[in-house]
């Protein structure tokens, strides 16, 4: 069934892992869909949103899933975002398609980092927010402590709307502050009961809510100051207005598992949250790069945003879209704003978890999916040829943990690239490259669990068995002092011999490449052999004399030599140059250089000292600190790349997931001499292994 844009609510359900997001959506589906026999559970792996085999195996959401709930003439498109930080891509994808964020908090664990991240992301993108405190029926739940925490962390916008009261017999009553009525739940059904004795607490909560409502409208403010109570309708309208501007974050509570308080939540999701029609126009770019406003209007030209991609080797490619304006029809002629090319469309679908329903049309403001779009990627805008607009590109977390891939079975090497290309289509936080220096295939992701799931998917979906190892560091070698040496290559075989003779001076310089000069007097080495000498030196400099790493910062000057009119050749002078290199470099104070990176760590102020201490332990230097957004501090440092392999895990543990960082290569610096032995030893071992394999 197609809904008008005013009758749609697109809601991202976000929060910390384990707070009950998937269970809440399952409960809302069950309470509104008469065809559902029973609600699935995450433990049993039979929920609508966790349908991927990896999710079922791990009992956790790993990717965003869409589940529409039809309630009282309104379609609520829920986007279930994973709470695990290794999979926060789902939250970043979902925020692009939603007008509101339902922040789920567990009454057992309280306001955790996942809730903070969801709140800040909603603020950043200008989305309406609503909080649901789940699991309030548990014995050790402390709703009022959580309410205080919410106010401390998120400020005065927090506004309680439904509060729990525990009776002496353990029954939980839910008091609706709008109507000041109380309810209990028997097998998920609401039963009105007498308002429990709450003392001054009820008056205080109602007064706080009334004050928040009063601030949304001048007339209501006058009424508030005159001491006149608001009607339920005035409270609801005021809250809806405040919710849409971001001035109010309503707080509801209940239990997803035991179907408590969900009817009040559903009703308020409908009446308080904005529809796509209420949302402000989105600023896009036209084909000339000029700003253009896109409004959610069915009569406007089509603009549909691809917010998620699934690239399955069996099912094919599925692009999840949010129609920002116009109407997407099965016969729409689409242009991809990024490529400027036409896109051939497969089928149009509505999705509920893994269940797909064919449709001929997806209206303005609604969410659906398109099959077999060949070139479309996450973040692309699909439009009509008459008005090509590009909606703002999404930003995703940067991958920070890199590991080398080793194929378990010979012959599978060729499959890796194609399989990872498919996985990267659906996961922009995954990257893959071949390190030209070490020859290793490197994948990078958001953490250990993320890469673990990638390995599992490679095996399950593409039949490629791989293991992960710590990537090798690309060291360099250089010299400290000037040194001169002779290289004389003389070989007598039957007929022509080989003869080349050079004197070359080597010295340090500031260059990545080898610098070659010649200062030959009197034609001792003919000019036509200079390129051969340079070629020999460049080939030799690919391997240093300590650990076999490429040599940088080296200048070589050809000073003198001799030749034979018959036996000299280019090959002989190439060999002579290599012999001079081998003779001189051990005497020129050879050293190993290590790559050093610039670290920008964004952490809470309380953690800056720990990060600085850790940087020092890793042989790094702290360069300074700057204030950052979301109340974080940015610590800037330079750290050897070899010491940073486990920094992702360190940051996650230290900041409980609040912090993030970037690390970019800056330059090479001398490796401390006490560490050279270990690097040389490892290089020898590596060369031994390579020789064995060959």
C-alpha positions as CSV (number, residue, x, y, z in Angstrom):
1,X,0.0,0.0,0.0
2,X,1.3,3.5,-0.9
3,X,1.1,6.3,1.7
4,X,1.1,10.0,1.3
5,X,4.2,11.7,2.5
6,X,2.4,13.3,5.5
7,X,1.4,9.7,6.6
8,X,5.0,8.4,6.7
9,X,7.5,8.5,9.6
10,X,11.1,7.4,8.8
11,X,12.8,6.5,12.2
12,X,16.3,5.4,12.8
13,X,16.4,3.2,15.9
14,X,19.8,3.6,17.5
15,X,21.6,3.1,20.8
16,X,24.2,0.9,22.5
17,X,24.6,-2.8,21.8
18,X,22.3,-4.9,23.9
19,X,19.8,-2.2,24.8
20,X,17.0,-4.0,22.9
21,X,16.6,-2.1,19.6
22,X,15.9,-5.2,17.4
23,X,13.6,-6.6,20.1
24,X,11.7,-3.3,20.3
25,X,11.1,-3.2,16.5
26,X,10.1,-6.9,16.7
27,X,7.6,-6.1,19.5
28,X,6.2,-3.2,17.5
29,X,5.8,-5.4,14.4
30,X,4.1,-8.1,16.5
31,X,1.7,-5.6,18.2
32,X,0.5,-4.2,14.9
33,X,0.6,-7.1,12.5
34,X,-2.3,-9.6,13.1
35,X,-0.6,-12.1,10.8
36,X,2.5,-12.5,13.0
37,X,2.0,-15.5,15.2
38,X,4.6,-14.6,17.8
39,X,7.5,-12.2,18.3
40,X,11.0,-13.5,17.4
41,X,14.0,-13.2,19.7
42,X,17.6,-12.2,19.0
43,X,18.7,-15.3,21.0
44,X,16.7,-17.6,18.7
45,X,17.9,-15.8,15.6
46,X,14.4,-15.4,14.2
47,X,13.7,-11.7,14.3
48,X,12.6,-9.7,11.2
49,X,15.7,-7.4,11.3
50,X,18.5,-9.8,12.1
51,X,18.1,-12.1,9.1
52,X,21.8,-12.4,8.0
53,X,23.3,-15.8,9.0
54,X,26.2,-14.0,10.7
55,X,23.8,-11.9,12.7
56,X,21.9,-15.0,13.8
57,X,25.1,-16.7,14.7
58,X,26.4,-13.8,16.8
59,X,23.1,-12.7,18.3
60,X,23.7,-9.1,17.3
61,X,22.8,-6.7,14.4
62,X,25.7,-6.2,12.0
63,X,24.0,-4.1,9.3
64,X,21.1,-1.6,9.0
65,X,17.7,-3.3,8.3
66,X,14.4,-1.7,7.3
67,X,11.1,-2.8,8.9
68,X,7.9,-0.8,8.2
69,X,5.1,-0.9,10.8
70,X,1.6,0.1,9.7
71,X,-0.3,1.7,12.5
72,X,-3.5,3.8,12.6
73,X,-3.2,5.0,9.0
74,X,0.5,5.8,9.2
75,X,3.5,3.9,7.9
76,X,6.5,3.9,10.3
77,X,9.6,2.9,8.5
78,X,12.0,1.7,11.2
79,X,15.7,1.5,10.4
80,X,17.4,-0.9,12.9
81,X,21.0,0.3,13.3
82,X,23.6,-2.0,14.9
83,X,24.8,-0.9,18.3
84,X,28.3,-2.5,18.0
85,X,30.8,0.2,17.2
86,X,32.6,-2.0,14.6
87,X,29.3,-1.8,12.6
88,X,28.3,1.8,13.1
89,X,28.1,2.2,9.4
90,X,24.5,1.2,9.7
91,X,23.7,4.2,11.9
92,X,25.4,6.6,9.4
93,X,23.5,5.0,6.5
94,X,20.2,5.2,8.3
95,X,20.5,8.8,9.5
96,X,20.5,9.9,5.8
97,X,17.1,8.3,5.2
98,X,15.4,9.2,8.5
99,X,13.7,12.4,9.8
100,X,13.9,11.2,13.4
101,X,16.0,9.1,15.7
102,X,14.5,6.8,18.4
103,X,17.3,6.5,20.9
104,X,16.9,3.3,22.9
105,X,18.4,3.1,26.4
106,X,18.4,0.1,28.6
107,X,17.0,0.6,32.1
108,X,19.6,-1.8,33.3
109,X,22.8,-0.3,31.9
110,X,21.7,3.3,31.6
111,X,22.9,6.1,29.3
112,X,25.8,4.4,27.6
113,X,28.1,5.6,24.8
114,X,25.9,4.2,22.0
115,X,23.1,6.5,23.2
116,X,25.5,9.5,23.3
117,X,26.7,8.8,19.8
118,X,23.1,8.4,18.5
119,X,22.1,11.7,20.1
120,X,25.1,13.6,18.8
121,X,24.6,12.2,15.3
122,X,20.9,13.3,15.3
123,X,21.9,16.8,16.5
124,X,24.6,17.0,13.8
125,X,22.1,16.1,11.1
126,X,19.2,18.2,12.5
127,X,17.0,15.2,13.2
128,X,14.2,15.0,15.7
129,X,14.9,12.8,18.7
130,X,12.8,10.7,21.0
131,X,14.1,8.4,23.8
132,X,12.7,5.1,24.8
133,X,13.9,3.6,28.1
134,X,13.6,-0.1,27.6
135,X,13.5,-3.0,30.1
136,X,11.9,-0.8,32.9
137,X,10.2,-3.9,34.3
138,X,13.5,-5.4,35.4
139,X,14.0,-5.5,39.1
140,X,17.2,-3.4,39.2
141,X,15.9,-0.8,36.8
142,X,16.2,2.8,38.0
143,X,14.3,5.0,35.7
144,X,14.8,8.3,37.6
145,X,18.5,7.9,37.8
146,X,18.5,7.4,34.0
147,X,16.3,10.5,33.6
148,X,18.9,12.5,35.6
149,X,21.7,11.1,33.5
150,X,19.9,12.0,30.3
151,X,19.4,15.6,31.5
152,X,23.1,15.8,32.6
153,X,24.4,14.5,29.3
154,X,21.9,16.0,26.8
155,X,20.7,19.1,28.5
156,X,17.3,20.7,29.2
157,X,15.6,19.4,26.0
158,X,15.0,16.1,27.9
159,X,11.3,15.9,28.7
160,X,9.7,12.8,30.5
161,X,6.3,11.9,29.0
162,X,5.6,8.4,30.5
163,X,7.1,7.3,33.8
164,X,7.0,3.9,35.6
165,X,5.9,3.3,39.2
166,X,6.7,0.0,40.8
167,X,4.0,-1.3,43.2
168,X,4.8,-3.3,46.4
169,X,3.8,-6.6,44.6
170,X,6.4,-5.8,41.8
171,X,3.8,-4.8,39.3
172,X,4.9,-1.9,37.1
173,X,2.4,0.9,36.4
174,X,3.0,3.4,33.6
175,X,1.8,7.0,34.3
176,X,1.1,9.1,31.2
177,X,1.9,12.7,32.1
178,X,-0.1,14.1,29.2
179,X,-3.4,12.7,30.5
180,X,-2.2,11.9,34.1
181,X,-3.7,8.4,33.8
182,X,-2.0,5.2,34.9
183,X,-2.0,1.8,33.1
184,X,-0.8,-1.7,33.8
185,X,-0.2,-4.4,31.2
186,X,-1.6,-7.9,31.2
187,X,-0.2,-10.1,28.4
188,X,0.7,-7.0,26.5
189,X,-2.8,-5.5,26.8
190,X,-3.3,-2.1,28.4
191,X,-5.5,-1.9,31.5
192,X,-6.3,1.5,33.1
193,X,-5.8,1.6,36.9
194,X,-6.1,4.2,39.6
195,X,-3.3,6.8,39.6
196,X,-0.7,5.6,42.1
197,X,0.4,7.8,45.0
198,X,3.6,9.7,43.8
199,X,3.7,12.6,46.2
200,X,5.3,15.7,44.9
201,X,7.0,13.8,42.1
202,X,4.0,13.8,39.8
203,X,3.5,17.6,40.2
204,X,7.2,18.2,39.5
205,X,7.2,16.0,36.4
206,X,4.0,17.6,35.0
207,X,5.4,21.1,35.8
208,X,8.7,20.3,34.0
209,X,6.8,19.0,31.0
210,X,4.4,22.0,30.9
211,X,7.3,24.4,31.1
212,X,9.0,22.7,28.1
213,X,5.7,22.8,26.2
214,X,5.2,26.5,27.1
215,X,8.5,27.5,25.5
216,X,7.3,26.3,22.1
217,X,4.5,28.9,21.8
218,X,3.9,32.5,23.1
219,X,0.2,31.8,23.8
220,X,1.0,28.7,25.8
221,X,3.7,30.6,27.7
222,X,1.1,33.2,28.8
223,X,-1.2,30.4,29.9
224,X,1.6,28.7,31.8
225,X,2.5,31.8,33.7
226,X,-1.2,32.4,34.6
227,X,-1.1,29.0,36.3
228,X,-3.8,27.5,34.0
229,X,-3.2,23.8,33.3
230,X,-2.7,22.7,29.6
231,X,-5.2,20.4,27.9
232,X,-3.9,17.1,26.6
233,X,-4.2,18.4,23.1
234,X,-2.1,21.5,23.9
235,X,0.6,19.4,25.5
236,X,0.7,17.0,22.5
237,X,0.8,19.9,19.9
238,X,3.5,21.8,21.9
239,X,5.6,18.6,22.3
240,X,5.3,17.9,18.6
241,X,6.4,21.4,17.7
242,X,9.3,21.2,20.1
243,X,10.2,17.8,18.9
244,X,10.4,19.0,15.3
245,X,12.6,22.0,16.1
246,X,14.8,19.9,18.4
247,X,13.9,22.0,21.4
248,X,12.3,19.0,23.1
249,X,13.5,15.3,23.4
250,X,10.5,13.4,24.7
251,X,11.2,10.3,26.9
252,X,9.0,7.3,27.0
253,X,9.5,3.9,28.7
254,X,8.3,0.3,28.7
255,X,9.4,-3.2,28.1
256,X,9.8,-4.6,24.5
257,X,10.0,-8.2,25.7
258,X,6.9,-8.1,27.8
259,X,4.9,-5.7,25.5
260,X,4.6,-2.9,28.1
261,X,4.2,0.8,27.2
262,X,4.5,0.1,23.4
263,X,1.0,1.4,22.6
264,X,1.8,4.8,24.1
265,X,5.2,4.8,22.3
266,X,3.6,4.0,18.9
267,X,0.9,6.7,19.3
268,X,3.5,9.3,20.1
269,X,5.8,8.3,17.3
270,X,2.9,9.0,15.1
271,X,1.8,12.4,16.6
272,X,5.1,13.9,17.8
273,X,7.6,13.0,15.1
274,X,7.8,14.9,11.8
275,X,6.7,13.3,8.5
276,X,8.9,13.8,5.4
277,X,6.4,16.5,4.4
278,X,7.3,18.4,7.6
279,X,11.0,18.1,7.1
280,X,12.9,21.2,5.8
281,X,14.0,21.2,2.2
282,X,17.4,19.6,1.5
283,X,20.1,21.6,-0.1
284,X,21.4,19.7,-3.2
285,X,23.6,20.6,-6.1
286,X,22.4,20.8,-9.7
287,X,24.5,19.6,-12.7
288,X,26.4,22.9,-12.8
289,X,27.3,22.6,-9.1
290,X,24.8,25.4,-8.1
291,X,22.8,24.9,-4.9
292,X,19.2,23.9,-5.4
293,X,16.5,23.1,-2.8
294,X,14.8,19.6,-2.9
295,X,11.4,19.4,-1.2
296,X,9.5,16.3,-0.4
297,X,6.7,16.9,-2.9
298,X,5.1,14.1,-5.0
299,X,4.5,16.5,-7.9
300,X,8.2,17.6,-8.0
301,X,10.8,16.0,-10.3
302,X,12.1,12.7,-9.0
303,X,15.2,12.6,-6.7
304,X,15.9,9.3,-4.9
305,X,18.8,8.8,-2.6
306,X,20.6,5.4,-2.3
307,X,21.4,5.1,1.4
308,X,22.4,1.4,1.5
309,X,23.6,-1.3,-0.9
310,X,23.5,-5.1,-0.6
311,X,25.7,-6.9,-3.0
312,X,24.9,-10.6,-2.6
313,X,26.5,-13.1,-5.0
314,X,23.3,-15.2,-5.1
315,X,20.5,-12.6,-5.0
316,X,22.3,-9.9,-6.9
317,X,22.6,-6.2,-6.1
318,X,19.9,-4.4,-4.0
319,X,19.9,-0.6,-3.6
320,X,17.9,0.7,-0.7
321,X,16.4,4.1,-1.6
322,X,14.6,7.0,0.1
323,X,12.6,9.0,-2.3
324,X,13.4,12.7,-1.5
325,X,11.0,14.2,-4.0
326,X,8.7,13.1,-6.8
327,X,7.6,9.5,-7.3
328,X,9.7,6.5,-8.3
329,X,7.9,4.3,-10.7
330,X,8.9,1.0,-12.2
331,X,9.2,2.6,-15.6
332,X,11.0,5.8,-14.4
333,X,14.0,6.8,-16.7
334,X,16.8,7.3,-14.2
335,X,20.0,9.3,-14.4
336,X,22.8,8.8,-11.8
337,X,23.8,12.3,-10.7
338,X,27.4,11.2,-9.8
339,X,28.1,9.5,-13.2
340,X,25.8,11.6,-15.4
341,X,24.8,8.3,-17.0
342,X,21.4,6.6,-17.3
343,X,20.7,3.7,-14.9
344,X,18.7,0.7,-16.1
345,X,16.4,-0.3,-13.3
346,X,15.4,-3.8,-12.2
347,X,12.3,-4.3,-10.0
348,X,10.9,-1.9,-7.3
349,X,10.4,-3.4,-3.9
350,X,9.2,-2.7,-0.4
351,X,11.3,-4.5,2.1
352,X,10.6,-5.8,5.6
353,X,13.8,-7.4,6.9
354,X,14.6,-10.0,4.2
355,X,11.0,-10.2,2.9
356,X,10.5,-8.3,-0.4
357,X,7.2,-7.2,-1.9
358,X,7.0,-6.0,-5.5
359,X,5.5,-2.6,-6.1
360,X,5.1,-0.3,-9.1
361,X,5.6,2.9,-7.3
362,X,7.5,4.3,-4.2
363,X,6.1,7.7,-3.2
364,X,7.8,10.8,-2.0
365,X,9.2,10.4,1.5
366,X,8.9,6.6,1.4
367,X,11.7,4.0,1.6
368,X,12.0,1.0,-0.7
369,X,14.6,-0.9,-2.8
370,X,15.6,-1.2,-6.4
371,X,17.2,-4.4,-7.8
372,X,20.1,-4.6,-10.4
373,X,21.1,-0.9,-10.6
374,X,24.5,-1.6,-12.3
375,X,26.5,1.5,-11.4
376,X,24.7,2.9,-8.3
377,X,26.6,3.1,-5.1
378,X,25.7,4.1,-1.5
379,X,25.4,7.9,-1.5
380,X,24.2,8.3,-5.1
381,X,21.2,10.3,-6.2
382,X,18.9,8.9,-8.9
383,X,16.9,11.6,-10.8
384,X,15.0,12.5,-13.9
385,X,17.1,13.7,-16.9
386,X,15.2,17.0,-16.8
387,X,16.5,17.9,-13.3
388,X,19.7,16.3,-12.3
389,X,20.5,17.0,-8.7
390,X,23.0,15.6,-6.3
391,X,22.0,15.2,-2.7
392,X,24.7,15.7,0.0
393,X,27.2,12.9,0.1
394,X,27.3,10.9,3.3
395,X,30.3,10.8,5.7
396,X,31.2,7.4,7.1
397,X,33.7,6.4,9.9
398,X,37.3,6.0,8.7
399,X,38.8,2.5,8.8
400,X,41.6,2.3,11.3
401,X,42.5,-1.4,11.8
402,X,44.5,-3.0,8.9
403,X,45.4,-6.6,8.6
404,X,47.1,-8.7,5.8
405,X,45.1,-11.4,4.1
406,X,46.6,-14.8,3.5
407,X,44.7,-17.3,1.3
408,X,44.4,-20.7,2.9
409,X,44.1,-22.6,-0.3
410,X,46.5,-22.3,-3.3
411,X,44.7,-21.0,-6.4
412,X,42.2,-18.8,-4.5
413,X,44.4,-15.7,-4.8
414,X,42.6,-14.5,-7.9
415,X,39.2,-14.7,-6.3
416,X,40.0,-12.4,-3.4
417,X,39.9,-9.1,-5.3
418,X,36.5,-9.7,-6.9
419,X,35.0,-11.0,-3.7
420,X,36.2,-8.0,-1.7
421,X,35.0,-5.6,-4.4
422,X,31.5,-7.0,-3.8
423,X,31.8,-6.6,0.0
424,X,33.1,-3.0,-0.4
425,X,30.1,-2.1,-2.5
426,X,27.9,-2.7,0.5
427,X,30.4,-1.6,3.2
428,X,32.1,1.8,2.6
429,X,34.0,1.4,5.9
430,X,35.9,-1.5,4.4
431,X,39.0,-0.9,2.2
432,X,41.3,-3.2,0.3
433,X,44.7,-2.6,-1.3
434,X,47.8,-4.5,-2.4
435,X,50.9,-3.1,-0.7
436,X,53.4,-2.8,-3.6
437,X,56.4,-2.9,-1.3
438,X,55.5,-6.0,0.7
439,X,53.2,-7.6,-1.9
440,X,50.7,-8.2,0.9
441,X,46.9,-7.8,0.4
442,X,45.7,-5.4,3.1
443,X,42.1,-5.0,4.3
444,X,41.2,-2.2,6.7
445,X,38.0,-1.9,8.8
446,X,36.6,-0.4,12.0
447,X,37.9,-3.1,14.4
448,X,38.6,-6.8,15.1
449,X,34.9,-7.9,14.9
450,X,34.4,-6.0,11.7
451,X,37.3,-7.8,9.9
452,X,36.3,-11.1,11.6
453,X,32.8,-10.8,9.9
454,X,34.5,-9.9,6.6
455,X,36.5,-13.2,6.8
456,X,33.3,-15.1,7.6
457,X,31.5,-13.6,4.7
458,X,34.3,-14.3,2.3
459,X,34.0,-18.0,3.2
460,X,30.2,-18.3,3.3
461,X,29.3,-16.1,0.3
462,X,32.3,-16.5,-2.0
463,X,34.0,-19.8,-0.9
464,X,37.3,-18.1,-0.2
465,X,39.0,-19.2,3.0
466,X,41.5,-16.6,4.4
467,X,43.4,-15.9,7.5
468,X,44.5,-12.5,8.9
469,X,48.0,-11.6,9.9
470,X,49.7,-8.5,11.2
471,X,50.9,-6.5,8.1
472,X,54.6,-6.0,7.5
473,X,56.0,-2.6,8.0
474,X,57.6,-1.0,4.9
475,X,61.0,0.1,6.3
476,X,63.7,2.0,4.3
477,X,67.5,2.1,4.5
478,X,69.9,5.0,4.1
479,X,73.5,6.0,4.8
480,X,75.0,8.4,7.4
481,X,78.4,9.3,5.8
482,X,80.3,9.6,2.5
483,X,82.2,6.6,1.1
484,X,84.0,5.8,-2.1
485,X,84.5,2.4,-3.7
486,X,85.6,0.6,-6.8
487,X,83.5,-1.8,-8.7
488,X,85.4,-3.9,-11.2
489,X,83.7,-6.6,-13.3
490,X,86.0,-8.7,-15.4
491,X,85.1,-12.1,-16.9
492,X,86.9,-14.0,-19.5
493,X,85.0,-16.6,-21.5
494,X,85.6,-18.0,-24.9
495,X,85.6,-15.2,-27.5
496,X,84.6,-11.8,-26.1
497,X,85.1,-11.2,-22.4
498,X,83.2,-8.7,-20.1
499,X,84.9,-5.7,-18.6
500,X,83.6,-2.7,-16.7
501,X,85.4,-0.7,-14.0
502,X,84.1,2.3,-12.0
503,X,84.9,4.4,-9.0
504,X,81.8,5.8,-7.3
505,X,81.3,8.1,-4.3
506,X,78.2,7.6,-2.2
507,X,76.8,10.2,0.3
508,X,73.6,11.0,2.1
509,X,71.1,13.5,0.5
510,X,67.5,14.6,0.9
511,X,65.8,12.6,-1.8
512,X,63.4,9.7,-2.0
513,X,64.9,8.6,-5.3
514,X,68.6,7.8,-6.0
515,X,70.4,11.0,-7.2
516,X,73.0,10.1,-9.9
517,X,75.8,12.5,-11.0
518,X,79.0,12.0,-13.0
519,X,82.3,13.8,-12.7
520,X,84.4,11.8,-15.0
521,X,87.5,13.5,-16.6
522,X,89.4,12.5,-19.6
523,X,87.0,9.8,-20.9
524,X,88.0,7.1,-18.5
525,X,84.4,5.9,-18.8
526,X,82.8,6.7,-22.1
527,X,79.6,8.7,-22.0
528,X,77.6,6.0,-23.6
529,X,78.1,3.8,-20.5
530,X,76.8,6.5,-18.0
531,X,73.1,5.3,-18.3
532,X,74.3,1.7,-17.7
533,X,76.1,2.7,-14.5
534,X,73.0,4.6,-13.4
535,X,70.7,1.6,-14.2
536,X,73.0,-0.7,-12.2
537,X,72.9,1.7,-9.2
538,X,69.1,2.0,-9.3
539,X,68.6,-1.7,-9.4
540,X,71.1,-2.2,-6.5
541,X,69.4,0.6,-4.4
542,X,66.1,-1.5,-4.4
543,X,67.8,-3.6,-1.7
544,X,69.8,-2.2,1.2
545,X,72.7,-4.0,2.8
546,X,71.2,-4.4,6.3
547,X,67.7,-5.9,5.9
548,X,67.1,-5.7,2.1
549,X,64.7,-2.7,2.2
550,X,64.8,0.0,-0.5
551,X,67.5,2.7,0.0
552,X,66.5,6.3,0.1
553,X,68.4,9.6,0.6
554,X,71.4,8.3,-1.4
555,X,73.5,10.3,-3.9
556,X,76.0,8.5,-6.1
557,X,78.7,10.3,-8.1
558,X,80.7,8.4,-10.8
559,X,84.2,9.7,-10.5
560,X,86.5,7.5,-12.5
561,X,87.0,4.1,-14.1
562,X,88.3,2.3,-17.1
563,X,87.0,0.3,-20.1
564,X,88.1,-2.1,-22.7
565,X,87.5,-1.2,-26.3
566,X,86.3,-4.8,-27.2
567,X,85.2,-6.4,-23.9
568,X,83.3,-3.5,-22.4
569,X,79.5,-3.5,-22.6
570,X,76.4,-2.0,-21.0
571,X,75.9,-5.2,-19.0
572,X,79.5,-5.1,-17.7
573,X,79.1,-1.6,-16.4
574,X,75.7,-2.4,-14.8
575,X,77.5,-5.2,-12.9
576,X,80.5,-3.0,-12.0
577,X,78.1,-0.3,-10.6
578,X,76.4,-3.0,-8.4
579,X,79.8,-4.2,-7.1
580,X,80.8,-0.6,-6.2
581,X,77.5,-0.2,-4.3
582,X,78.0,-3.5,-2.4
583,X,81.5,-2.5,-1.5
584,X,80.7,1.0,-0.4
585,X,77.4,0.8,1.5
586,X,78.5,-1.3,4.5
587,X,81.2,1.4,5.0
588,X,78.9,4.4,4.6
589,X,77.2,4.0,8.0
590,X,74.1,2.2,6.8
591,X,70.9,2.7,8.9
592,X,67.3,1.6,8.9
593,X,64.5,4.2,8.5
594,X,61.0,3.6,9.9
595,X,57.8,5.2,8.7
596,X,56.3,7.7,11.1
597,X,52.7,8.8,11.0
598,X,50.7,11.9,12.1
599,X,48.2,10.8,14.7
600,X,45.1,12.8,15.4
601,X,43.2,11.3,18.3
602,X,39.8,12.7,19.3
603,X,39.1,11.8,22.9
604,X,37.1,13.0,25.9
605,X,39.1,15.5,28.0
606,X,39.5,12.9,30.9
607,X,41.4,10.6,28.5
608,X,43.9,13.1,27.1
609,X,46.6,12.2,29.7
610,X,46.2,8.5,29.0
611,X,46.5,9.0,25.3
612,X,49.7,11.1,25.7
613,X,51.2,8.5,28.0
614,X,50.4,5.8,25.5
615,X,51.9,7.8,22.6
616,X,55.1,8.1,24.6
617,X,55.2,4.4,25.4
618,X,54.9,3.8,21.6
619,X,58.0,6.0,21.1
620,X,55.9,8.9,19.8
621,X,56.0,12.7,20.3
622,X,53.0,14.7,21.3
623,X,52.8,17.9,19.2
624,X,49.8,19.6,20.8
625,X,46.1,19.6,21.7
626,X,43.1,21.4,20.2
627,X,39.4,21.6,21.4
628,X,37.2,19.4,19.2
629,X,33.4,19.0,18.5
630,X,31.1,16.9,20.7
631,X,33.1,18.1,23.7
632,X,36.2,16.0,22.7
633,X,39.8,17.1,22.6
634,X,42.1,16.5,19.7
635,X,45.6,15.2,20.6
636,X,48.1,15.6,17.7
637,X,51.3,13.4,17.8
638,X,53.8,11.8,15.6
639,X,54.2,8.0,16.2
640,X,56.2,5.2,14.5
641,X,53.7,3.2,12.3
642,X,55.2,-0.1,13.5
643,X,53.9,0.7,17.1
644,X,50.3,1.4,16.1
645,X,48.8,-1.9,15.1
646,X,46.7,-2.3,18.2
647,X,45.9,1.4,18.8
648,X,42.3,0.9,17.5
649,X,41.7,-1.6,20.4
650,X,43.4,0.6,22.9
651,X,41.3,3.6,21.9
652,X,38.1,1.6,22.0
653,X,38.8,0.3,25.5
654,X,40.2,3.6,26.9
655,X,37.3,5.8,25.7
656,X,34.6,3.1,25.8
657,X,34.0,3.8,22.1
658,X,33.7,7.6,22.4
659,X,37.1,8.4,20.8
660,X,38.2,8.1,17.2
661,X,41.4,8.8,15.4
662,X,43.2,9.1,12.1
663,X,46.8,8.1,11.3
664,X,48.5,9.2,8.1
665,X,52.0,8.6,6.9
666,X,54.3,11.6,7.4
667,X,57.9,10.7,6.6
668,X,60.7,8.2,7.4
669,X,63.0,8.7,10.4
670,X,66.0,6.7,11.7
671,X,65.1,3.6,13.6
672,X,66.8,3.5,17.1
673,X,69.9,1.3,16.8
674,X,68.7,-1.0,19.6
675,X,65.7,-2.0,17.5
676,X,67.7,-2.6,14.3
677,X,68.7,-6.2,15.2
678,X,65.1,-7.3,15.5
679,X,64.1,-5.8,12.1
680,X,67.1,-7.3,10.4
681,X,66.3,-10.7,11.9
682,X,62.7,-10.6,10.8
683,X,63.7,-9.5,7.3
684,X,66.1,-12.5,7.1
685,X,63.4,-14.9,8.2
686,X,61.0,-13.4,5.6
687,X,63.5,-13.8,2.8
688,X,64.1,-17.4,3.9
689,X,60.4,-18.1,3.8
690,X,60.1,-16.5,0.3
691,X,63.0,-18.6,-0.9
692,X,61.4,-21.7,0.4
693,X,58.1,-20.9,-1.3
694,X,59.9,-20.4,-4.6
